[in-house]
Amino acid sequence: MLPTDSASGVDDDAVAPARRRAGVAAGSMKHQSDPTPAAEAEDVPASTYARLERSVILWLIGDNILMTFACVGKKSVRMPCMLMEMLVFQISISLCMLYFFGTLDSAAVGRRALVIWVSFMIYHAIFSFIGPLVHGFPLSRAVMLFLWIMFFCGAFGWLMKTLRDELRALGSLEPTRIKRLLEVMTFQAALLVIGATQGINKGDMPRVGATSTFSMSLIFAWLFSVAILEVAGLDAYAAVTRLELRPIEGAALLFTGIFVLAGFAAYVLSEQNNPSRKMVVVVFDTFAASVFVAYLCTARIVWVARRKRRSKVSDADPPA
């Protein structure tokens, strides 16, 4: 006869597996309730991503070289370099985002990514002011482009760094996010090839401008989806089916949708043989204005989400 528990008469061999499963479940619950993020517990050195870092820097240097020749090169190469840079610039932004969000398991990379972003954007802003003046555009357009790039530099630098820190704090290392980013980058590369092969001469400026606007809308749609859905925690199903949205959330989604539609309008224009220069400018200005407002709304809800998370963590910490 097999030995049994003296109190209940239950077979010890039968109870042991159930006890082990209960212990594993309790351990899992304890791990889920642990406020220490997994990203902090398993931090990897920045050298792990040294190849990615060098690749991003080399690409950005090439982008800035194109921008430099577009402004101070020979007259015969200025316009081709300017149009080519307009097609390359969106991929440069995507590569910076890949370095920001594809390296969440390394805290040191966050600081490096921010330095690379700010350095690239400051250089780009300076030549974005010089370029329109060299090519005969009005001073107002040069000032607008300079302020636009500086807005990218500061505002989006803060947003990406904040999103990165929040995703690390939440332990969200979801690879699907990067897969979607790589899909966007693949489409951007296709737009680059198509735009370059269709022509990069002076008369192609409206078409190239429309193509670059559409390409930029893709990467910003990805970034705002990460901010609104993953970090701010907006329930997309409830938002669509029950319209359970706060005004600031509704505004963020509304203006995100507007700049996405402006991007599609730019795509339609880019497919025309001779798109209207005036219409391309109107679409870009609509895109830029909606991105600006969408950023303000999204930054606000991300800041609130971060504050709520930090307050919960501080409440969970035992008193000293």
Secondary structure, DSSP 8 states (H G I E B T S, - for coil): ---B-TTT--BHHHHHHHHHHHHHHHHHHHHHH--S-HHHHT---GGGGHHHHHHHHHHHHHHHHHHHHHHHS-HHHHHHHHHHHHHHHHHHHHHHHHHHHTTTT-HHHHHHHHHHHHHHHHHHHHHHHHHHHHTT--HHHHHHHHHHHHHIIIIIHHHHHHHHHHHHHTT---HHHHHHHHHHHHHHHHHHHHHHHH--SGGGHHHHHHHHHHHHHHHHHHHHHIIIIIIS---HHHHHHT----HHHHHHHHHHHHHHHHHHHHHHHHTSSS--HHHHHHHHHHHHHHHHHHHHHHHHHHHHHHHHHHHHHHHHS---
